[in-house]
């Protein structure tokens, strides 16, 4: 969304000129013919490819993305022409949106990145659920620190684990293996800025420390049907699709 300090976006009809470019996607080189001005207007990445002096002289009108998949690129083209995203009907539809998010980061389209984060956030909130471990690991494997999708995911997980009576076994294993995720969860909780009086003080013998019994919370042995078991996946070795 434009702010008062930004120029208003050009309407679609002004970006649909006769100049077209071909983007070849995936190992099968699926050919996507796109309006050049529209693509380059929204993407600094493609603007640097098609609008630099060298390519103007050679009249390059094509570019290959062999490591990308067709579905997220199809979602990208849909957003490019409609400026709208397909709301996920089920949790399985979140995966392609994450791949689209990685493309948006590669293509340097901040507005698209923001739209995807808000769509994924709304899906989990509206369905009263949280990102599963596999989703969080996938985002960590394809993003860097201080990324907004990573931040949204870890903030959600921090709330989920804090309000749970027990830690799911697959989450316990993941937190033991991946220190960065554990650190980020603590950082997320710190951002809640809890008042000291609302947090039990283990040093004060006059308090029961908020525990119903002595000892830490239990580790769940069984998996919830809404959680995806993926405890053996390391954050640094998840499948990587569409990453920059």
N, C-alpha and C positions, 0 to 999 in steps of 0.2 A: 504494500500500500504506500502511495506517495505521501511524503510529508510536505509541509509548507516550504521547506528549503529545497525540495526536489522539483525537477521539471515534471509536469504531468505526462503520463505514458501516452505514446502515440496510439491512435485507434488502429484496429486491425487492418482496415482497408488501405491505410497508408503504407503498410508493410508488405502487402501482397503485390509485389512488382513482378515483372516478367522474368527476372533473373532467378534461376533455380540451381540448387546444388544437390548432389547425390551423396548420401551417407550410407556406407556399407557396414552392416552390423552383424557381428557374430561370425562363427566359423563357416557358415553357409553364405556369407556376404549378402545378406538380405538388403535389397536396394530400397532406400527411403529417399524420395525426391521431395525436397522441402524448399520453400521460398527463402532465398538467401538473405534478403533484408530482414525478414522476420526472425530468422535464426540468429543472425549476427547482432541484431538489436538487443536481444535478451541475453546472449551468451558472449562474454568477453573471450572465452576459450575459442569459440568458432570465429569470432571477429579477428583474432590474431592469425588465424589460419587463412581465411579467405580475403581479408582486407589488407594484409601487409604488402609492401611494394613488390617483393619477390613474386608472390603468387598472382598479383595483378598483371605483372608482365608475362607470366607463363599461362595466365588464364586458367588456373586450377579451379575446378568446380566439383571436386569430389574429395572424400576423406573416409578412411576406414577405421572402424572400431571393432577389431576382431575379438577382443576380450569381453565385449559386452553381450548381453542377451537380448533377444527380440522383444520379450514382454515388457521389461522396464523401458526400453526405448519407445515402444508403442505408447506406453503411458506418457512418456515425455512429449511425443508428438501431439498427443491428445491435449495435454496441458498447454503446449505452445500455441495451438490454434483456438482453444476454448478458455484458457486460463482457469480451468477447473480440474479437480482430481476426482477419481472414482472412489467413493467412500467404501471401505472394506465391509463386505457382508459377513465375513467370518474371520477368525484369527489367521487362517491360512492365507488370506489376502493381504496380510501385513507384510509378508516376505517380499513380494514384488514392489511394494512401496518403499521398503528399505533399499532395495537395489536401485530404484529410481532416485532415492535420496543420495546414494553414492554417485550416481551420474550427475545430479545437480551440483554436487560439490566439485566434480571434475570439470563440469561446464561453467562453473563459477556463477551460477544463477541463484542469488541469495533469496529472491522472492519465492522461487520454487522450493528451496530448502525449507524456508519458513512454513510454507503451505503444507509440506509433507509432515513436518514435526507436529503441527497443529492437528492434522488429520489423524495421525497415529495416536496422539494424546487424547483426542476426542473419542476415538474408538475404545480405548481401554477404560476411559472414564464412563462413557455411556453404558458400557457392558459390565461395569463394576468388577473389572478384573485387572490383572497386572501383567507386564511383559514376562514371558517365561525365560528360563536360563538361556535357551538356545538363541532367542532374539538378542538378549543382552550381549552374549558372547560374539555374535555375528557383527553387531554394531562396534564392539570394542576392537575386533580384528580388522575393521575397515575404516576406522576413524582415528584421529589423534586426540590428545588431551584437550579439554575445554571446547569440545564439539557439542553443539546444542542437542543433537539427537542422543548422544551419549549421556549428556546431563539429564535430559528428561527421563531416559530409561533408568539411570541409577537413582534418581530422586524417587521414582516410583517404587523401585525395589527396596530402597531404604524404608519407606513407609510400610510396605508389605511385610518385611522381616521384623520391623519394630513392633507392629501390632499383632504379629502371630504369636501363638502360645508355644510353638515349637518350630525349629528350623528344619525344613525339608532336607533329606539326606543329600540330594544332588546339589543343593545350594551350599551345604556344609563342605562338601568335597571341592566345589568350585572356589569357595572363599579361601580354603586352605592352599589351593594350588596357585591362585592368582592374587597376589598381594595388592596390585593396583586397584582392583575392584573393591577389596576390603577397605583400602584407604579412602576411595571415593565415596563409599557408603558412609564412613565416619564424617567426611567433609560435608556430605549432604545433611546429615543430622545436625552438625554444628551450625548450618545455615538456618536451622529452625529458630535459633536464638531462644532456647528454652530458659525460663526463669529458674534460678538455682533452687528455689523452694519447691518447685514442681518435680525436681529430680531427686530420687532417694539418695541419701548420703550414707555410704557404707561405713564411714568413720564414726558415725553417731550411733552409739549403742542404744539410745532411747528410741530409735526408729526401727521399724520392721523391714526397712529397705524395699518396701513394695513387693516382697516375695511372699508367696503362699507357702513355700517350703524352701528348705536349704538346698542350694545347688543351682546351677545354670539351667536354662530352659532345655527341654529335651530335643532330641533329633528325631524327626519323623522317619519311620522305617518304610512306610508305604507311600506311594505317589498319588497325588490327586489326579483325577482324570483330566483336569483342566491344565495341568502342568506337563510340559514336554521333558521327558527324561533325557538328559544330555550331559550327565556328570563327567563323562570321560573326555569331553572336548575342552581343549586348552584355549584360552582367549587369544593366544598368539598364533594358533594353528587352525582357525576356523576357515571354512571355504570362503574364498574371496572372489566376488563377482562385481564388476563395474567400479572398482576402486580406482582412484586416481593415482 
